[in-house]
């Protein structure tokens, strides 16, 4: 994201719609919010900022701060004035069209009432006695002629503004500065009009401008016969108009749009359900999970929480803790890439639709203009003469031409089609970009079954949005207590990727939210409840329970010893009674990966030698006649079967016959031979 200047949090909270009273009342130490607005006498470089109370003023201030627009900077004026004028013209045009549409709708409603009353006069009791009373009932006392006249008048004022822009002798692609000599653009006498409800105050031409501003004569008089004082008056009037209306209205609107697009627009800012859930839990909020953008409550309570953290009243979050880190699976990565492809596809469709629309308008205008030149404005089929005033079938030297009317609907249907609008190249290109150039898209390691199984269970901290090998510190590469049962502390590559590429443990799994879970057995009054099944916990859920080791001695019926038993509570190790233990581990290999669990006498090995052994097992080439290991751990069969490289029978049984073509198994469950 493009870096922007630091925005005072007080301005930001006001711009989000919060009142000054709510902000200062909710935040404990509100003086910290006002510190950024006060000039520091010890720091002469720090300048004071204005105190803002209402959202429109905050929008203008934030927009000026973000775009680095200062009144004394000519460069910033040159960059922004042209776009600001265009934005203001578009905004006023939309307001005018809304006003005209509402007036026309009210006129249609009144006409409809009149028609109903005239048709059903004998059925409806007479309530309106005269036309004057009927006009009083009309909610908007304006006729269609008056509405059209005012609309045309306002459009003419907009055309004057556009004429002011286009009559600049500088090229249109160059920005226009406020310091430009506006008198050289041609003097058009303007007068301010009173603002109407629902409309932005603008400028309409005076009677003098209507007479002298049009045509060649008026333009020549403006260029030659005007005095310098009148030019300066016109220039100052236009500059005052731009400074007042343009700066206040347009900058406020653009500042509001900037804040909306950055933090409140679902298309550009998305917390996701996980982010919303974490916000609600951290700040004790009850906002719906489908609200995936920032709200004023989020910003207000987050500011209060950060102030409490700075005072030491709230704990700091550990970024390396697995409760603050989630896994982006391959399906989620492809989903994000599909979203990028759809955005590109939408852009191409919009461009083609605009192009086709322009072509249709051009054809319409060309057809109407050709018919008007030939004396057929209605567009009907007609034979006319290009030479002579009269047409007769006996004159041979008269050229005759037939022009048919332009069928816009038929031509538009021929041009606009699905194949012309939708092109799958942007979508396919986004997917090819991911599979071809993304560092997370790799060819599967298939040297042996263990290599394939390990590659499917690999975790990487690098890639888009992750860390880099050069900037990663030892804290990121190190082992965290929350890795227990989730990330193997032994299996990791040697070299620059040490600690950045890891493997899931033997029993770990990734839940739907992207957090790694590990299983435990429940303990009830000192008895391990293995028959109730496994309970999977994430790193955040594990902080709330008391865990015992997986290699604790138990009796035949599952009771733990009566002596004090060592347990882990969050990051602390202590001893408690067996009745206080809530859960115990599943197996001793719960904390290591599959490749590491295949090393015999692993508990007696040095950590570095075990790391090299777990990596080198993946490099072993399979032999033609596989054999059992002389010393094994018992997990070899399960690893090979889970990799999918061996044949598996539907039911277990006794092997009765083996050949190169078939294997027969007698199943005790079905009492039949399986081939």
SVG drawing of the C-alpha trace seen along z (x, -y; Angstrom):
<svg xmlns="http://www.w3.org/2000/svg" viewBox="-71 -49 95 118">
<polyline fill="none" stroke="black" stroke-width="0.4" points="0.0,0.0 1.2,-3.5 2.6,-5.3 0.7,-8.4 1.5,-11.1 0.6,-10.4 -3.0,-11.4 -3.9,-12.6 -6.1,-10.1 -8.4,-12.8 -9.1,-13.9 -9.6,-10.3 -12.1,-9.6 -14.0,-12.8 -14.0,-11.9 -15.5,-8.5 -18.7,-10.2 -17.9,-10.2 -18.7,-13.4 -16.2,-15.2 -18.1,-14.4 -18.1,-10.7 -14.4,-10.5 -13.2,-12.5 -15.6,-10.6 -14.8,-7.1 -11.0,-7.3 -9.3,-7.3 -6.3,-9.5 -7.7,-11.9 -4.8,-14.2 -2.7,-11.9 -5.1,-12.5 -4.7,-16.3 -0.9,-16.1 -0.5,-15.8 -2.4,-19.0 -0.3,-21.0 3.0,-22.6 6.0,-21.1 8.3,-23.9 11.1,-21.4 10.7,-20.2 10.7,-23.2 10.1,-21.0 6.8,-19.8 4.0,-22.2 0.6,-22.6 -2.5,-21.4 -6.0,-22.9 -8.6,-21.4 -11.5,-20.0 -15.0,-19.4 -17.2,-18.3 -16.7,-15.6 -16.6,-17.8 -13.8,-19.9 -11.9,-16.7 -12.4,-15.3 -10.9,-18.5 -8.0,-18.4 -7.2,-14.7 -7.5,-15.2 -5.0,-18.1 -2.7,-16.1 -2.8,-13.0 -2.3,-14.8 0.2,-17.2 -1.7,-20.1 -0.7,-23.5 -2.0,-26.9 1.5,-28.3 2.7,-25.5 2.2,-26.1 3.2,-22.6 0.4,-21.1 -2.1,-23.6 -1.0,-22.6 -1.5,-18.9 -4.9,-19.2 -6.8,-22.2 -7.8,-20.6 -9.0,-17.4 -10.9,-19.3 -12.7,-21.4 -13.8,-18.4 -14.9,-16.6 -16.9,-19.6 -18.6,-19.9 -19.6,-16.2 -20.9,-16.5 -23.0,-19.5 -24.3,-17.9 -25.5,-14.9 -27.2,-17.1 -29.0,-19.0 -30.1,-15.8 -31.5,-14.5 -33.4,-17.8 -34.8,-17.7 -35.8,-14.0 -37.6,-14.7 -39.4,-17.7 -40.4,-15.7 -41.7,-12.8 -43.9,-15.2 -45.3,-16.7 -46.2,-13.2 -47.9,-12.5 -49.9,-15.6 -50.9,-14.9 -51.9,-11.4 -54.1,-12.8 -55.8,-15.2 -56.5,-12.4 -58.0,-10.1 -60.2,-12.9 -61.4,-13.9 -62.2,-10.3 -63.9,-9.3 -65.6,-12.7 -69.0,-11.0 -67.8,-8.4 -65.6,-10.4 -67.3,-13.1 -66.1,-16.6 -63.5,-17.8 -61.5,-20.2 -63.6,-23.1 -61.2,-25.0 -57.9,-24.7 -56.2,-27.0 -57.0,-24.5 -55.7,-21.7 -52.4,-23.5 -52.2,-24.0 -52.5,-20.2 -49.4,-19.6 -46.4,-19.0 -44.0,-20.8 -45.6,-23.9 -43.6,-23.8 -44.7,-23.2 -42.8,-21.1 -41.9,-24.2 -40.4,-25.9 -38.5,-22.8 -37.1,-22.4 -36.2,-26.1 -34.3,-26.0 -32.6,-22.8 -31.4,-24.2 -30.2,-27.3 -28.1,-25.3 -26.7,-23.2 -25.7,-26.4 -23.8,-27.5 -22.0,-24.1 -21.1,-24.6 -19.7,-28.0 -17.5,-26.4 -16.3,-23.8 -15.7,-26.6 -13.5,-28.3 -11.4,-25.1 -11.3,-24.5 -10.5,-28.1 -7.2,-27.9 -4.5,-28.3 -2.3,-25.7 -2.8,-22.0 -5.5,-20.1 -3.1,-17.4 -1.2,-20.0 -2.6,-21.0 -4.0,-24.4 -2.8,-26.5 -4.6,-29.0 -1.9,-31.5 -2.5,-31.3 -3.5,-34.6 -7.2,-33.9 -7.7,-37.1 -5.9,-35.6 -8.6,-32.9 -11.2,-35.4 -13.5,-37.4 -16.9,-36.0 -18.9,-38.1 -20.3,-35.9 -22.7,-36.6 -23.4,-34.4 -26.8,-32.8 -28.6,-32.0 -28.3,-28.5 -31.5,-26.4 -32.4,-23.5 -30.7,-20.3 -28.3,-22.1 -24.8,-23.4 -24.3,-27.1 -22.7,-27.8 -22.3,-30.5 -24.6,-31.4 -23.9,-33.9 -25.3,-37.4 -27.3,-39.1 -24.1,-40.7 -22.3,-37.4 -25.2,-35.9 -25.0,-38.6 -21.3,-39.2 -19.9,-35.8 -21.4,-33.9 -20.2,-33.9 -17.2,-35.4 -18.1,-39.0 -18.2,-38.5 -15.0,-36.6 -13.2,-39.2 -14.5,-41.9 -13.2,-39.9 -9.8,-39.6 -9.4,-43.1 -11.7,-45.7 -11.8,-44.9 -9.8,-46.9 -7.3,-45.4 -9.4,-46.3 -12.4,-44.3 -10.1,-41.4 -8.7,-41.5 -12.2,-41.7 -13.3,-38.6 -10.1,-36.8 -10.6,-37.5 -14.3,-36.5 -13.4,-33.1 -10.6,-32.6 -12.8,-33.4 -15.4,-31.0 -12.9,-28.2 -11.3,-28.8 -14.7,-28.9 -17.0,-26.4 -14.4,-24.1 -12.1,-23.8 -14.7,-23.3 -17.2,-21.1 -15.0,-19.0 -12.2,-18.5 -14.6,-17.4 -16.2,-15.0 -12.9,-13.6 -11.6,-13.3 -14.8,-11.3 -14.3,-9.1 -10.7,-8.5 -11.6,-7.4 -14.4,-5.2 -12.2,-3.5 -9.4,-2.9 -11.3,-1.5 -15.0,-1.1 -15.3,0.2 -15.7,4.0 -14.0,4.1 -10.8,2.6 -10.7,3.4 -11.8,6.7 -11.1,7.9 -12.8,11.3 -14.8,13.2 -11.6,14.2 -10.5,10.6 -14.0,9.5 -14.1,12.3 -10.7,11.3 -11.8,7.7 -14.9,8.6 -13.0,10.8 -10.1,8.4 -12.3,5.2 -15.4,6.9 -17.6,5.9 -20.8,7.5 -20.7,6.5 -22.1,9.0 -19.6,11.2 -20.7,10.1 -19.5,6.6 -16.0,7.1 -15.0,3.4 -13.9,1.0 -16.5,-0.8 -16.2,-3.9 -16.5,-1.6 -13.5,0.4 -11.3,-2.6 -12.4,-4.2 -11.9,-1.1 -8.7,-0.2 -7.3,-3.7 -8.4,-3.3 -6.8,0.2 -3.5,-1.1 -3.4,-3.9 -3.9,-1.4 -1.1,0.8 1.3,-2.3 0.5,-2.7 1.2,0.9 -2.5,1.7 -2.9,4.3 -0.5,7.0 1.4,6.9 0.6,9.4 3.2,12.0 3.4,12.0 5.1,15.4 2.3,17.0 0.3,19.4 -2.9,17.8 -1.9,14.7 -0.8,16.6 -3.0,18.6 -2.3,20.8 -3.3,19.8 -4.0,23.1 -3.4,23.7 -7.2,23.4 -7.3,20.0 -4.3,18.8 -6.0,19.9 -9.2,18.2 -7.4,14.9 -5.8,15.3 -9.2,15.9 -10.4,12.7 -7.6,10.8 -8.5,12.4 -12.2,11.4 -11.2,7.8 -9.1,7.7 -11.9,9.3 -14.4,6.6 -12.0,3.9 -11.7,5.2 -15.5,5.6 -16.1,2.0 -13.6,0.7 -15.2,2.7 -18.7,1.6 -17.7,-2.0 -16.0,-1.6 -19.1,0.0 -21.3,-2.7 -19.2,-5.4 -19.4,-3.6 -23.2,-3.4 -23.5,-7.1 -21.2,-7.9 -23.2,-6.0 -26.4,-7.6 -25.0,-11.0 -23.5,-10.4 -26.9,-8.9 -28.9,-11.9 -26.4,-14.4 -26.5,-12.8 -30.3,-12.7 -30.5,-16.3 -28.1,-17.4 -30.3,-15.6 -33.5,-17.2 -34.9,-14.1 -34.7,-14.8 -37.3,-12.2 -35.3,-9.3 -37.9,-7.9 -37.0,-6.2 -37.1,-8.9 -35.7,-9.6 -34.3,-13.1 -32.3,-15.0 -28.8,-16.2 -28.9,-18.5 -31.8,-20.8 -34.8,-21.9 -37.4,-19.5 -37.3,-15.8 -39.0,-14.1 -38.6,-10.6 -37.9,-11.8 -34.7,-13.8 -31.7,-11.5 -28.9,-13.9 -30.4,-14.1 -28.6,-11.8 -30.9,-10.1 -29.9,-8.5 -31.9,-6.4 -31.2,-6.7 -32.7,-4.3 -33.3,-5.1 -30.7,-4.1 -31.8,-1.1 -29.8,-1.5 -31.3,1.5 -30.4,3.9 -26.9,2.6 -26.3,2.6 -27.4,6.2 -25.0,7.1 -22.1,5.4 -22.8,6.2 -22.4,10.0 -21.0,12.2 -18.0,13.2 -17.1,9.6 -17.4,8.4 -16.1,11.2 -12.5,12.3 -11.1,15.0 -7.4,13.9 -7.2,11.8 -8.7,14.5 -6.5,17.2 -3.5,14.9 -4.0,14.4 -4.1,18.2 -1.1,18.8 0.7,16.0 0.2,17.8 1.1,21.3 4.0,20.1 5.7,17.5 4.5,17.7 7.1,19.0 4.4,21.0 3.6,22.9 6.0,25.8 6.4,29.2 5.6,32.0 8.7,33.9 8.1,37.5 11.5,39.1 9.9,41.5 6.6,41.7 8.0,39.9 9.1,37.0 5.6,36.6 3.9,36.9 6.2,34.3 5.8,31.9 2.1,31.9 2.4,31.1 4.9,28.3 4.5,24.8 6.3,21.7 6.6,18.3 7.8,16.8 5.9,15.8 3.4,12.9 2.6,11.1 5.3,13.1 8.9,12.5 12.0,12.7 15.0,14.8 17.3,11.8 15.2,9.8 14.0,12.7 15.4,12.5 16.1,15.3 12.9,14.6 10.9,15.6 13.1,18.6 13.1,19.8 10.8,22.3 7.8,21.0 6.0,22.9 2.8,22.7 4.4,24.9 3.9,28.0 1.9,30.6 1.5,28.3 4.9,27.5 7.8,29.9 10.8,28.3 13.3,30.6 12.5,30.9 13.5,27.7 15.9,27.0 19.5,26.1 20.8,22.7 18.9,19.5 15.5,21.1 16.2,22.5 13.1,21.9 11.1,20.3 10.1,23.6 8.6,26.1 6.4,29.3 3.2,30.2 3.4,32.7 2.0,36.2 -1.4,35.5 -1.8,31.8 -4.5,30.5 -5.6,27.1 -9.2,26.1 -11.6,24.1 -10.3,20.8 -6.7,21.5 -5.5,22.2 -3.4,25.4 -5.0,27.8 -3.7,30.7 -5.6,33.5 -5.8,34.4 -7.6,36.9 -10.0,35.6 -9.3,36.4 -12.3,36.8 -11.5,37.0 -8.0,38.5 -9.2,41.0 -8.2,40.6 -11.3,40.9 -9.9,42.5 -13.3,43.9 -14.8,40.4 -12.6,39.6 -10.1,36.9 -10.5,33.2 -8.7,30.8 -7.5,27.4 -5.9,24.5 -3.2,22.5 -5.6,19.9 -7.9,22.6 -5.0,24.4 -4.2,21.4 -7.4,22.0 -6.7,25.6 -4.3,27.6 -2.3,30.1 -0.5,33.2 2.2,35.0 1.3,37.9 3.8,40.4 2.2,40.4 1.8,43.8 -1.9,44.9 -3.5,48.0 -5.3,50.7 -8.5,48.7 -6.9,45.4 -6.3,43.7 -3.3,41.4 -1.0,41.8 -2.0,40.3 1.3,38.3 1.7,34.8 1.8,34.8 3.8,32.3 1.6,30.2 1.9,27.2 -0.3,24.2 0.2,21.7 4.0,21.3 4.6,22.4 5.4,25.9 4.2,26.9 2.9,30.0 -0.8,30.5 -3.0,33.3 -4.5,35.7 -8.1,34.4 -7.1,31.0 -5.7,32.1 -8.1,31.5 -6.4,33.0 -3.4,35.2 -1.5,35.7 -2.3,38.5 1.1,40.0 4.8,39.1 5.3,38.5 2.6,35.8 5.3,33.1 7.3,34.2 6.7,34.7 6.3,37.9 9.8,37.9 11.3,37.2 9.2,40.0 10.8,42.5 14.2,42.1 14.9,44.9 16.0,43.8 15.2,40.3 15.2,39.2 19.0,40.1 20.1,38.2 21.6,34.7 19.2,32.1 21.4,31.3 21.9,34.9 18.2,35.6 17.5,32.6 19.9,33.9 18.5,37.4 14.9,36.2 15.9,34.3 18.1,37.0 15.3,39.6 13.4,37.7 16.3,38.0 16.5,41.8 15.8,43.5 13.4,46.5 14.9,49.9 13.4,52.5 12.8,55.0 11.6,53.1 12.6,54.5 11.6,53.9 14.1,51.8 16.3,53.7 15.5,51.2 12.2,49.3 9.7,47.3 6.5,49.0 5.3,46.0 6.7,47.0 3.6,48.9 1.3,46.1 3.4,43.5 3.5,45.6 -0.2,46.3 -1.1,42.6 1.1,41.6 -1.1,43.5 1.8,45.5 0.6,48.9 -2.5,51.1 -5.1,51.2 -7.8,53.8 -11.3,52.7 -11.4,55.0 -8.7,56.6 -8.1,60.4 -5.6,63.2 -3.6,63.3 -4.2,66.7 -2.6,66.2 -0.1,63.9 1.1,63.7 2.2,61.1 -1.4,60.6 -3.6,60.9 -3.7,61.0 -6.4,63.0 -7.4,62.0 -9.8,64.0 -11.8,61.5 -13.2,62.6 -15.7,59.8 -17.4,60.7 -16.4,64.4 -15.3,64.2 -12.3,64.0 -11.2,60.5 -9.2,60.2"/>
</svg>
